Amino acid sequence: KYKEYADDIHASSEHLLNLVNDILDLSAIEAGKQYLAKESLIVDDVIKDCSPMIDAAAKHKGITYAIDLPERIQPIQADRRALKQILLNILSNAVKFTPKGGRITLKATASNGHHVFEISDTGEGVPADKLPSLTDPFARAETNPHKSQEGTGLGLAIVKSLVELHDGELDLNSKLGEGMIVTVTLPSGEA
């Protein structure tokens, strides 16, 4: 019984820590105090760093998680922590909103001086009128007021800010009942 209590306390404290970190990250970005430490990154390594957490969460929900990478993709000049945070926030949302038996795919490509990361899911999708506000702080895509939802609603706001700090673009494409495709386009830099 004590182990159960300890596990519950640990899970709750992790959840609170994540909420506080999201708020601190967004505050630092909005205050102009978030700085990027750009370095040459191997895309495959960054994706491998993110995958264990996402793979475990997807398996727990009975979701297929797939990675689609070309055999050789050039390095990218980016901030490692920020790029991981971008991918983890988008992938975590995909897991959260994809039902059992669904699929999440992370695809990465590089051409014409840009790296493109596309995360698609077979989740609930979002009505077109809600898409523009999804990157607002504390925004929620949930359409059912009786369904509880974890998190602060800061994930995509943080993603948008970090993408913009990299001089990149964030594109959200979705239809209700047809899943979501989130595309992050970042300059490749001098890798």
C-alpha positions as CSV (number, residue, x, y, z in Angstrom):
1,K,0.0,0.0,0.0
2,Y,2.9,2.4,0.8
3,K,4.5,1.7,-2.6
4,E,1.1,2.6,-4.2
5,Y,1.0,5.9,-2.2
6,A,4.6,6.7,-3.1
7,D,3.9,6.0,-6.8
8,D,0.9,8.3,-6.7
9,I,2.9,11.0,-5.0
10,H,5.7,10.7,-7.5
11,A,3.3,10.8,-10.5
12,S,1.6,13.9,-9.1
13,S,4.8,15.7,-8.4
14,E,6.1,14.9,-11.9
15,H,2.8,16.3,-13.3
16,L,3.2,19.5,-11.2
17,L,6.8,19.9,-12.2
18,N,5.8,19.7,-15.9
19,L,3.1,22.3,-15.4
20,V,5.5,24.7,-13.6
21,N,8.2,24.1,-16.3
22,D,5.7,24.9,-19.1
23,I,4.8,28.2,-17.4
24,L,8.4,29.1,-16.8
25,D,9.4,28.3,-20.3
26,L,6.6,30.4,-21.8
27,S,7.4,33.2,-19.4
28,A,11.1,33.2,-20.4
29,I,10.2,33.2,-24.1
30,E,7.6,36.0,-23.8
31,A,10.1,38.1,-21.7
32,G,12.7,37.7,-24.4
33,K,15.0,35.8,-22.0
34,Q,15.0,32.5,-23.9
35,Y,18.3,32.1,-25.8
36,L,19.2,29.5,-28.3
37,A,22.5,27.6,-28.2
38,K,22.5,26.5,-31.8
39,E,24.8,23.6,-32.7
40,S,25.1,21.1,-35.5
41,L,22.6,18.3,-34.6
42,I,22.2,14.8,-36.1
43,V,18.4,14.7,-36.7
44,D,18.3,10.9,-36.1
45,D,19.9,11.4,-32.7
46,V,17.4,14.0,-31.6
47,I,14.5,11.9,-32.7
48,K,16.0,8.8,-30.9
49,D,16.3,11.0,-27.7
50,C,12.5,11.8,-27.9
51,S,11.3,8.3,-28.9
52,P,11.5,6.3,-25.7
53,M,9.0,8.5,-23.9
54,I,6.6,8.7,-26.8
55,D,6.9,5.0,-27.7
56,A,6.1,4.0,-24.1
57,A,3.1,6.3,-23.9
58,A,1.9,5.1,-27.3
59,K,2.2,1.5,-26.4
60,H,0.4,2.1,-23.1
61,K,-2.6,3.4,-25.1
62,G,-2.3,0.8,-27.8
63,I,-1.2,3.3,-30.5
64,T,1.3,2.6,-33.2
65,Y,4.2,5.1,-33.3
66,A,6.3,5.1,-36.5
67,I,9.3,7.2,-37.6
68,D,9.8,7.9,-41.3
69,L,13.4,9.2,-41.9
70,P,15.5,9.1,-45.1
71,E,18.6,6.9,-44.8
72,R,20.8,10.0,-44.8
73,I,19.5,13.4,-43.6
74,Q,21.8,16.3,-43.3
75,P,22.5,17.8,-39.8
76,I,20.6,20.9,-38.7
77,Q,21.8,24.0,-36.9
78,A,19.4,24.2,-33.9
79,D,19.2,24.3,-30.2
80,R,19.1,20.7,-29.0
81,R,16.8,21.3,-25.9
82,A,14.4,23.5,-27.9
83,L,14.2,21.0,-30.8
84,K,13.5,18.2,-28.4
85,Q,10.9,20.2,-26.6
86,I,9.2,21.1,-30.0
87,L,9.0,17.4,-31.0
88,L,8.0,16.1,-27.5
89,N,5.2,18.6,-27.1
90,I,3.7,17.9,-30.5
91,L,4.1,14.1,-30.1
92,S,2.7,14.1,-26.6
93,N,-0.4,15.9,-27.9
94,A,-0.7,13.3,-30.7
95,V,-0.7,10.5,-28.1
96,K,-3.1,12.4,-25.9
97,F,-5.7,12.8,-28.6
98,T,-5.3,9.6,-30.6
99,P,-7.5,6.7,-29.5
100,K,-6.5,3.1,-29.0
101,G,-5.6,1.4,-32.3
102,G,-4.6,4.7,-33.8
103,R,-1.3,5.7,-35.5
104,I,1.2,8.5,-35.0
105,T,3.9,9.1,-37.6
106,L,7.0,11.4,-37.3
107,K,8.5,12.2,-40.7
108,A,11.6,14.3,-41.2
109,T,13.0,15.6,-44.5
110,A,15.6,18.2,-45.5
111,S,15.8,20.1,-48.8
112,N,16.3,23.6,-50.2
113,G,17.9,24.8,-46.9
114,H,15.1,23.7,-44.6
115,H,14.3,20.8,-42.4
116,V,10.7,19.7,-42.2
117,F,9.3,17.7,-39.3
118,E,5.8,16.4,-39.9
119,I,3.8,14.7,-37.1
120,S,0.5,13.2,-38.2
121,D,-2.0,11.3,-36.1
122,T,-5.3,9.5,-36.6
123,G,-6.8,11.2,-33.5
124,E,-10.0,13.2,-32.9
125,G,-8.9,16.2,-35.1
126,V,-9.9,19.8,-34.5
127,P,-12.6,21.9,-36.1
128,A,-11.2,24.4,-38.6
129,D,-12.5,27.4,-36.6
130,K,-10.4,26.3,-33.5
131,L,-7.1,25.8,-35.4
132,P,-6.0,29.4,-35.3
133,S,-6.3,29.7,-31.5
134,L,-4.6,26.4,-30.7
135,T,-1.2,28.2,-30.3
136,D,-2.6,30.7,-27.8
137,P,-1.5,30.1,-24.2
138,F,-4.0,28.0,-22.2
139,A,-5.9,27.1,-25.4
140,R,-7.8,23.8,-25.5
141,A,-9.0,21.9,-28.5
142,E,-11.5,19.8,-26.5
143,T,-15.0,20.2,-27.7
144,N,-16.7,18.1,-25.1
145,P,-17.0,20.1,-21.8
146,H,-17.6,16.9,-19.8
147,K,-14.3,15.3,-20.8
148,S,-11.4,16.1,-18.6
149,Q,-8.0,17.0,-20.2
150,E,-4.6,17.0,-18.7
151,G,-2.0,19.7,-19.2
152,T,-1.9,23.5,-19.1
153,G,-2.8,24.2,-22.7
154,L,0.7,25.7,-23.1
155,G,2.3,23.0,-25.3
156,L,1.6,24.4,-28.7
157,A,2.1,28.0,-27.5
158,I,5.7,27.0,-26.4
159,V,6.2,25.1,-29.7
160,K,5.2,28.1,-31.7
161,S,7.5,30.4,-29.8
162,L,10.5,28.0,-30.1
163,V,9.9,27.6,-33.8
164,E,9.7,31.3,-34.3
165,L,13.0,31.7,-32.2
166,H,14.6,29.5,-34.9
167,D,13.1,31.7,-37.6
168,G,10.9,28.7,-38.6
169,E,7.2,28.1,-39.4
170,L,4.5,26.1,-37.6
171,D,1.5,24.8,-39.6
172,L,-1.5,23.0,-38.1
173,N,-3.8,21.1,-40.5
174,S,-6.8,19.2,-39.2
175,K,-10.5,18.3,-39.7
176,L,-12.7,17.0,-37.0
177,G,-12.7,13.2,-37.0
178,E,-9.7,13.0,-39.4
179,G,-6.7,13.5,-37.2
180,M,-4.1,16.3,-37.2
181,I,-0.9,17.0,-39.2
182,V,1.5,19.4,-37.5
183,T,4.4,20.6,-39.7
184,V,7.5,22.4,-38.4
185,T,9.8,23.9,-40.9
186,L,13.2,25.2,-39.7
187,P,16.1,26.7,-41.6
188,S,18.8,24.0,-41.9
189,G,21.5,26.6,-41.1
190,E,25.2,26.1,-41.8
191,A,25.4,22.5,-40.8
